Structure formats: C-alpha cells, structure tokens
C-alpha cells in the first residue's frame, strides 16, 4: 500500500502532488537530497513514466534552486548513504508495492539465533528488475528464490539488492522467498534501543520479545523496511519457539502445530494492512482470558495475555480497556481493527503499539511506572501504557506516516489522547490540567520535524509539545463538536492508510476553516516558544508577538485584571485602552502554549484561566 498522487510546484515553491505529498518550505530538498526525491516519487504509483520524469525534473530543479533554510531547520548530523537507503524510496523500492508478507521464523533462545523465510508478494507499479530488501547485520540472507530459480543478490550494508530473472511488467503480481538466518541484534534498553529481547521472568523462565520502532523490523526479519509501504492484504506471522512457551503475535491465532523436536509453531494472521515495525514476537509462559466489547462497529473481541502468575493482577488492571475504548471511539471513531481484534500482551519491556497486540510492561501500576508525567496527580488515575499505546491503534497504526520524520502524527496525537481520556474520566477542566502539566517535559532542544528521507527522528518534544499544540488548536477551533469531527474525520478519511504530515496538517486546516500554517511551522519546525511582549503606559496596553515565524498571528484569550478579552496580536505593535497599571495583572490563558514578557522583563508561562 503506497500513497498515490501526481506532483507539481505551487506558488510558494513547494513540491506537491494531487494527494498533497508536500515538502515543508522549512525543510527544502537540498537538506535531504536524492533521498527525498525518491520519497516523493513513491507517491505516484498510478502515474505514467512521462509524469514521473516531469516530476523528477521539477524536484531536481527545486533542489538546486531552493534557498538556504533558517538556522532552526539546519541538519544536526551528517547523513550517510545507509541513512538514505533506509529512509527513502529509491529506485529499487519505488517501482513495487508490497501486498502480503508470509513470515516464518524459528527462534532458538538458547543461542539467540533465528532462521526462517519471508515470502513477499508484490505488485509492480511500473517496470522494474531490481528490488531492495532490508535485513540488518549480523543477519544473513542465504538465498532469494522466485518461481524455483535462485536470484542474484548483492549487499550494500543493511540493504540487499535482488536482481529478477526477468524484468517485471507494470501491473504484474509475483512472489519471491527470502531465506535467512543468524543472530539478531540483542536489545540493550528496549523499547528505546530495540532488537530481539531475550529475558527471563521472575521464575527464571525464558521470555522472548521484539521491539524495533525507528531501528526497523529488518533487525529480525527481511522486509521492505519503510513506513511508506504496508502489505495491502495483511500478513501471516508463524513463529516457532520451544514448546514450553506460547507465542502471541499480531492478529488472530489460526493454528498451533507441535513438532517432534520439542518446538511449537504458532500461526497468527493479520487481515488488515500493518506497518512492519508493529509485527512482533512475544513468547513466554502466558495465561489467557478474554471478553467482548460492543463498539461502534459491532462486537470487538478482547484478548489478554499476562504471565501466568500475573493473571489476577491483569484481570483487575485491564478493566481499564473498555472505558478506554469507549472514550477513544467517541473522540476518534471506531477502533480500526475489528477484524483482527484487540489484545494486551505482557512484555519484558515497557510497552509498544504493536498493532492488535499492544505490548504491555507497566507492571500493573497506575501512571507511567507509578509516576504522573503531568505532575497534577491525574495521570495516576489510569495506566499510562494501556491508554497511550492503545491510542496508537488510531494514531500510528491505522493512520501511519510515510516518513519517520513525521512521527509527530503518531506521538503528538497519542499524547493528546491521554488528556482526552482524563477529560472522559473527570471533565474538560481536568483534561486541560493534564495537558498543561505535561509542558514540564518540553525541552525545546531541536525541532520536532527533522530531515526527510533519511529515517531521522525529531525531538522527543513530539509528545508533550505536540499534544499541547493540538490542545491549542482546539481552542482556536472554539467548537468542541467541530473539533471532535476533525479527529474522527482524520480517522475516517485516512483509515488504514499511509499518509504524510502535510496531509494531516492540510486536513485540520481545511475542516477548521483556519489558516494554521504558522501554527504548525512554529511548533513543529522551530524550537521557539511564542512570546507576547507587552507594555502598559498611560492607560494603553501595547502588545506584539516575538520569537515567532513570519506570519504568526494567532489570537489568544488574555486576562486583563478581572476580565478576559480576545487579543489578535501580530509581530507589529498593537494597542488597546486599559485600566491596568500593574503588569502582573495581565496574563494569557494557560490553554495556549505561549509565554508573556513585559517590555524589558523576563518571560513567564501563560497561566490565566479564562475558560474556568
């Protein structure tokens, strides 16, 4: 499954497609080079060769003539050819579209080795004869076979280039089998530093898992390792483990086969598209219980897989799942995977949004390992991993970004979902308290959006800062039902699709009928906090925006003494009559992530409560 569209250059100099695969002006093409060209060409699966050549010409012209970026958008590290191969859709990726993965892996925890094969079914979008398959060292591809013939393979780092026996014709469907073996990278600090996880439970029994977002699924299985292409028809995941263990992977369990050599194969099947970093192994001494949830799309099966000695704790803690689903279906629309079900699976790492098999490792505690990330106490009323990771079923799994650089779409919305769940529990004011409280975690160390096309990940501010940006946009929309309609509309419009951050930004702007260009640029592409500079003299309040991108003219609610008024600042000084004499009596509503600064003074956070 790939993003479809044509391309062009709009009046502002942006490269666009008819599905708005748009490159932000603040991240011009020369910052990412040919890598980004490949990513944009990827968006044109239904276009003919002439259109693609025209697009390539436009992209190259833009790359050569683009102005230098502002300081805040400068690349923070040198990128390598390996980064480009991993993060872009180059010629050996762009011409073919994955339709199905048939993955079979045998895991031997005794020596940390794996052996298996992946049968990759694909559709040719245009003629092609060389395919890039990704598999990370130290794993080795043993052979690639198609129609009974071994194909020629050459390696370039973690990318393996397969030459077809005969060039594929546009529209052709075919399958090739990739056979491999080796000892995958062992995760040292999962899920952040991922790989294969070989742990033990508290009784000393083997406990196996995988976690590999950003690092890539190719750390343990051969795949087209990009978020930009998901298998349209789903995936089979057949995992063989020692027969003392139970494997729980994505989707629904289809068969269990016991072998004479003391191993068992668990065959799981995902009927829906799935991004490859979500595909997971979870093998342990599990207990199981289940239930059903009557939701917007009918009956949803619920399956819970705790370690056997945590069964009672799980029965109590996982009661939160039903109210979570009710809240999120209200705000975001139907749970996206009714066909594949909902699962929570206990893991030896903290957690991950593995589609239809959420990894859970919060030790059956409220908050984030017993802590409240908002500092308000509200985050201790629910289990952070259940709420945050489940939110990713909508934001990240159903709606998946084509480039890791747009990871804010996954994490900002999931962070914002935490405040919405708090609102579902305790009301709107409590939800606002929570999201405002998370600002303590904002570092403003680097932009949330990094360079495109090189598998780059932006600042961790994509969580609290991104969530606060969305909360602020809700204030600008100023209509909660309209805002809910936007959130549900995103999940309806882009259900089970690969999208770009620009598409999400454009959708919100169009449905809200607001020009949010400067808002998204300010909070996603810079580290500056908008600051309202003001002065009071002779009965006049003067004010203007500073530390903002050009064109930032966001209105705010301001407290002037004992009343609130709406101000519409720009970067030019504006004024209004006032009875205020003390600058301390002037403030901005806390729902806006901005600062205020008296002329010649120090900035302070907005802290008024106009809506309370």
Secondary structure, DSSP 8 states (H G I E B T S, - for coil): -------EE-TTS-EE-TT-----TTS-GGGTTHHHHHHHHHT-TTS-HHHHHHHHHHHHHHHHH-----GGGS-SS---HHHHHHHS--HHHHTEEEEEEEEEEEEETTTTEEEEEEEEEEEESS-EEEEEEE--TT-EEEEEEETTEE-EEEEETTEEEEEEEEEE-TT-EEEEEEEEEE---B-SBTTTB-EEEEEE-TTS-EEEEEE-TTT-GGGTS-B---TT---TT-EEEEEEEETTSEE--SSEEEEEEE-TTSEEEEEEEE-S---GGG---EEESB--EEEEEEETTEEEEEEEE-BGGGHHHHHHHTTHHHHHHHHHHHHH-S-TTTTT-EEEEE-SSSEE--TTSEEE-STT-SBBTTB-TTSSSGGGGSBHHHHHHHHTTTBTTTEEESSGGGTHHHHHHHHHHHHHHHHHHH-HHHHHHHHHHGGGG----S-SS--TTTT----GGGTHHHHHHHHHHHHHHT-HHHHHHHHHHHHHHTTTEEE-HHHHHHHHHHHHT---HHHHHHHHH-----EEEEEEETTEEEEEEES--TT----EEEEETTEEEEE---SS-EEEE-----GGGEEEBTTS--EEEETTS--EE--B-TT-
